[in-house]
């Protein structure tokens, strides 16, 4: 583990989607993401309803839908989504990824 940290490994450890991570991810999602993505993840909001990737429950992602891709999106953002690096901890980002994947039952359909 120390070797991976020393080599610049930045990938987060896998979350526990069946335990506290999922519940914590839901709370973070409701506070930070629901304004644009809606509380149920369908993206039907006045803020972001016109953006194709606001819908998180259809399984269609801007990237490939993997945990790594979703993590990158949350960290770095991409217009119009803001970056959350520095606003959320690594653990909070991992928890939010777990919840986002749970919204689609882990579906990973890439692109439109």
BAMAR-725789 format. One line per 3 residues: their letters; for each residue x, y, z of N, C-alpha, C. Coordinates in pm, 1 decimal, m for minus. Example, Ala and Ser with C-alpha at 12.3 -4.5 7.8 and 13.67 -1.06 7.14 Angstrom:
2
as = 1319.0 m569.0 780.0 1230.0 m450.0 780.0 1320.0 m330.0 780.0  1285.0 m225.0 708.0 1367.0 m106.0 714.0 1290.0 3.0 787.0
***
This chain:
112
xxx = 82.3 m118.4 0.0 0.0 0.0 0.0 86.8 124.8 0.0  191.3 126.7 80.8 279.4 242.5 82.9 345.6 262.5 m52.2  377.7 151.4 m118.2 438.4 161.1 m249.8 344.8 229.4 m347.1
xxx = 216.8 194.6 m344.6 122.0 257.5 m436.4 105.3 404.5 m404.7  112.0 443.1 m277.0 104.1 584.9 m241.6 229.2 657.5 m289.4  343.7 594.6 m273.1 468.3 656.3 m314.8 476.6 672.2 m465.8
xxx = 412.7 582.6 m538.1 416.2 588.7 m684.1 308.9 680.7 m740.5  236.3 747.6 m655.5 135.3 841.5 m703.8 2.5 778.6 m737.2  m23.3 658.4 m686.5 m151.8 593.1 m710.7 m261.1 679.3 m649.9
xxx = m355.3 725.8 m732.8 m458.3 815.5 m682.1 m597.1 752.5 m681.6  m608.5 631.4 m726.8 m738.4 564.5 m731.7 m786.7 533.9 m590.4  m911.9 559.7 m565.2 m968.9 535.6 m433.6 m997.6 388.1 m413.0
xxx = m992.1 342.2 m287.3 m1029.2 202.8 m260.8 m1177.4 181.9 m287.0  m1213.6 58.6 m317.7 m1354.2 26.8 m343.0 m1436.9 51.9 m218.1  m1558.2 100.7 m236.5 m1646.3 128.6 m124.5 m1730.7 8.7 m87.6
xxx = m1792.4 17.6 26.7 m1884.3 m84.7 75.3 m2025.3 m39.3 41.9  m2074.9 m73.6 m75.0 m2204.4 m24.9 m122.8 m2320.4 m77.9 m40.4  m2299.1 m182.1 37.0 m2408.9 m239.6 114.1 m2410.6 m189.1 257.4
xxx = m2311.3 m113.3 297.2 m2303.5 m67.2 435.2 m2318.1 83.2 445.0  m2237.7 138.3 532.1 m2245.3 279.9 560.9 m2208.6 370.3 444.2  m2125.8 321.3 351.8 m2085.9 405.4 239.4 m2204.9 447.7 154.9
xxx = m2296.2 357.0 131.7 m2412.6 387.7 49.6 m2500.3 492.7 117.9  m2523.5 475.8 246.4 m2604.3 573.0 321.1 m2535.1 708.4 326.5  m2405.3 707.5 349.5 m2330.1 832.9 352.2 m2331.3 897.8 213.6
xxx = m2314.4 817.0 110.1 m2318.1 869.7 m26.7 m2451.8 932.9 m59.7  m2558.6 873.1 m12.8 m2692.7 929.6 m35.6 m2705.4 1065.7 31.7  m2655.4 1076.3 155.3 m2662.4 1205.1 225.7 m2580.9 1313.0 153.5
xxx = m2463.7 1277.1 106.8 m2380.3 1371.9 33.0 m2449.6 1410.8 m97.2  m2503.5 1312.0 m167.0 m2574.6 1336.7 m292.4 m2689.6 1434.6 m270.1  m2766.9 1411.3 m164.4 m2880.7 1498.6 m136.6 m2836.4 1641.5 m107.7
xxx = m2721.4 1657.9 m40.9 m2671.2 1791.8 m7.7 m2602.1 1860.9 m124.5  m2526.3 1786.9 m202.6 m2438.3 1847.3 m302.7 m2481.1 1826.9 m447.7  m2560.5 1725.2 m474.8 m2585.8 1686.2 m613.6 m2731.4 1697.5 m657.6
xxx = m2823.3 1685.0 m563.1 m2966.3 1676.8 m597.4 m3018.6 1804.4 m662.7  m2957.0 1916.3 m636.7 m3001.9 2041.5 m699.4 m3002.4 2030.0 m852.0  m2904.5 1960.8 m904.3 m2896.0 1941.7 m1049.8 m2946.5 1804.9 m1094.6
xxx = m2914.5 1702.1 m1018.4 m2947.3 1566.0 m1060.3 m3081.1 1516.2 m1007.1  m3148.8 1594.6 m923.1 m3274.4 1560.6 m856.5 m3247.7 1456.7 m747.9  m3331.8 1452.9 m648.1 m3308.0 1362.0 m535.6 m3314.6 1215.5 m577.0
xxx = m3388.7 1184.8 m682.6 m3394.9 1046.0 m730.4 m3294.1 1017.9 m842.0  m3217.0 1118.8 m882.6 m3112.3 1100.7 m982.8 m3157.1 1111.6 m1126.8  m3284.7 1144.1 m1151.4 m3332.3 1147.1 m1290.2 m3294.0 1274.2 m1366.4
xxx = m3236.6 1371.9 m1297.6 m3188.7 1492.3 m1364.5 m3296.0 1587.6 m1412.2  m3418.1 1563.3 m1376.3 m3528.6 1648.9 m1420.6 m3544.3 1765.2 m1323.7  m3454.3 1862.8 m1339.3 m3455.9 1980.9 m1254.6 m3452.6 2105.2 m1342.0
xxx = m3494.4 2216.6 m1285.4 m3488.7 2343.8 m1358.3 m3344.3 2383.3 m1384.5  m3255.6 2343.4 m1296.1 m3114.4 2380.9 m1307.6 m3044.6 2306.2 m1420.6  m3065.7 2175.5 m1430.3 m2985.8 2095.4 m1523.3 m3066.6 2004.6 m1614.0
xxx = m3196.8 2015.5 m1614.3 m3280.7 1926.3 m1692.4 m3251.8 1924.6 m1840.7  m3191.6 2029.8 m1892.3 m3163.2 2035.0 m2035.8 m3029.2 1970.1 m2074.9  m2952.0 1928.0 m1974.0 m2822.3 1866.5 m2001.6 m2837.8 1714.5 m2009.4
xxx = m2784.9 1651.6 m2114.0 m2809.5 1508.4 m2135.7 m2754.5 1416.5 m2027.3  m2648.5 1454.7 m1958.6 m2588.6 1365.2 m1860.2 m2633.9 1395.4 m1717.8  m2732.8 1482.0 m1701.0 m2786.0 1508.5 m1567.2 m2862.4 1387.2 m1514.8
xxx = m2917.0 1306.6 m1603.9 m2990.7 1187.0 m1565.4 m2890.9 1076.1 m1529.8  m2891.0 1035.9 m1404.0 m2799.3 931.8 m1358.3 m2865.4 795.0 m1346.8  m2995.4 787.8 m1366.6 m3062.8 659.0 m1349.0 m3082.5 582.1 m1479.3
xxx = m3051.3 646.0 m1591.1 m3069.8 576.6 m1718.8 m2949.8 490.3 m1756.3  m2841.2 498.4 m1678.6 m2723.2 416.5 m1706.6 m2636.8 468.8 m1819.1  m2667.6 587.2 m1870.3 m2587.4 648.3 m1976.4 m2498.3 753.8 m1912.0
xxx = m2368.4 734.4 m1923.3 m2273.0 821.2 m1855.6 m2190.5 900.6 m1955.9  m2136.5 1011.9 m1912.5 m2046.7 1091.9 m1995.2 m1920.4 1011.5 m2024.7  m1872.8 935.8 m1928.3 m1757.4 848.8 m1946.1 m1804.1 706.8 m1968.7
xxx = m1727.3 612.3 m1918.2 m1763.7 471.8 m1938.6 m1851.1 414.9 m1827.6  m1884.1 495.1 m1726.8 m1972.5 450.2 m1620.5 m1904.2 369.2 m1512.8  m1772.5 354.6 m1522.4 m1698.9 282.3 m1418.8 m1685.3 371.3 m1295.7
xxx = m1654.7 309.4 m1183.5 m1632.7 385.0 m1060.4 m1521.1 487.8 m1080.7  m1417.2 450.0 m1152.0 m1305.2 540.3 m1176.3 m1347.7 661.2 m1259.7  m1427.7 637.0 m1360.8 m1475.0 745.2 m1446.9 m1567.0 841.7 m1371.2
xxx = m1655.8 785.7 m1289.8 m1746.9 869.7 m1211.3 m1667.3 948.8 m1108.0  m1569.5 884.4 m1045.9 m1483.7 953.7 m949.9 m1413.9 1072.5 m1016.7  m1360.5 1050.8 m1134.9 m1291.5 1157.7 m1208.5 m1387.8 1272.9 m1236.4
xxx = m1509.6 1242.1 m1277.5 m1610.0 1344.6 m1306.1 m1641.0 1426.0 m1181.0  m1658.1 1357.2 m1068.5 m1687.9 1427.7 m943.7 m1569.3 1514.6 m902.8  m1449.7 1460.2 m909.1 m1330.0 1534.5 m869.7 m1304.9 1657.5 m957.0
xxx = m1302.0 1636.5 m1086.3 m1258.9 1742.2 m1178.9 m1373.2 1824.7 m1235.6  m1494.4 1766.8 m1233.0 m1605.9 1834.9 m1296.8 m1586.6 1838.1 m1447.0  m1683.0 1889.2 m1514.3 m1676.1 1910.5 m1658.8 m1801.8 1986.1 m1694.3
xxx = m1784.6 2094.4 m1761.9 m1892.8 2186.8 m1789.8 m2020.1 2113.3 m1828.6  m2126.3 2136.5 m1760.1 m2155.2 2239.0 m1659.9 m2133.9 2193.3 m1516.1  m2090.6 2069.5 m1493.6 m2075.6 2019.9 m1356.6 m1951.2 2078.4 m1291.6
xxx = m1964.8 2130.9 m1169.2 m1847.5 2184.7 m1099.8 m1759.1 2072.6 m1045.8  m1634.2 2106.1 m1020.4 m1540.7 2012.3 m958.4 m1564.7 2009.8 m807.6  m1552.3 1892.0 m748.9 m1569.1 1878.4 m604.8 m1439.6 1845.2 m533.3
xxx = m1327.4 1839.2 m607.8 m1196.2 1820.9 m545.1 m1173.8 1937.3 m450.3  m1140.0 1907.5 m326.4 m1119.4 2012.5 m227.2 m1247.5 2054.1 m155.4  m1362.2 2017.5 m210.9 m1490.8 2046.0 m146.3 m1542.5 1922.9 m73.5
xxx = m1502.6 1805.3 m124.0 m1535.6 1676.9 m61.3 m1405.0 1604.2 m34.0  m1401.4 1525.8 72.4 m1283.6 1444.9 101.8 m1279.6 1325.3 5.5  m1166.9 1255.9 1.5 m1156.6 1135.0 m80.3 m1263.2 1033.9 m39.5
xxx = m1284.3 1018.5 90.5 m1384.8 923.6 138.1 m1524.9 965.8 93.8  m1556.0 1093.4 101.8 m1687.6 1141.3 58.5 m1707.2 1120.6 m91.3  m1602.0 1141.1 m169.1 m1611.4 1117.2 m313.3 m1637.8 969.4 m339.0
xxx = m1564.9 881.4 m269.8 m1585.2 737.0 m285.5 m1727.5 698.1 m248.1  m1779.5 754.0 m140.5 m1916.0 724.7 m97.5 m2017.8 773.5 m200.0  m1992.8 889.6 m257.9 m2083.4 943.9 m358.7 m2080.4 859.4 m485.4
xxx = m1963.2 809.8 m522.8 m1951.5 718.0 m637.0 m2035.1 592.8 m611.5  m2024.8 536.2 m491.3 m2103.6 416.8 m457.5 m2252.0 443.7 m474.1  m2295.5 559.2 m428.4 m2437.7 592.1 m438.9 m2478.9 615.0 m584.2
xxx = m2396.2 685.5 m660.7 m2428.5 710.8 m801.9 m2442.0 579.2 m878.2  m2353.0 484.7 m851.5 m2362.4 353.8 m916.6 m2486.8 279.1 m871.7  m2523.2 294.4 m747.4 m2642.2 227.1 m695.7 m2770.2 280.3 m760.7
xxx = m2769.8 406.0 m801.3 m2887.6 464.8 m866.5 m2929.3 387.1 m992.0  m2832.9 327.8 m1058.3 m2862.0 251.5 m1179.6 m2844.2 102.0 m1159.1  m2832.6 61.4 m1034.5 m2809.7 m81.0 m1006.6 m2674.7 m125.1 m1056.0
xxx = m2579.9 m30.7 m1067.4 m2446.4 m63.3 m1114.0 m2435.3 m68.2 m1265.5  m2540.4 m25.4 m1336.4 m2539.4 m26.6 m1483.9 m2427.2 60.5 m1535.9  m2362.1 14.0 m1642.5 m2248.1 89.0 m1696.2 m2256.6 99.9 m1848.3
xxx = m2364.0 155.2 m1898.8 m2377.3 179.3 m2043.0 m2298.1 305.2 m2073.5  m2205.0 302.4 m2167.2 m2121.8 419.2 m2190.6 m2173.1 502.8 m2305.6  m2162.7 632.8 m2285.6 m2191.7 729.5 m2390.3 m2332.2 725.6 m2444.4
x = m2365.5 826.3 m2523.2 m2495.1 833.7 m2590.3 m2478.7 812.9 m2737.6
***
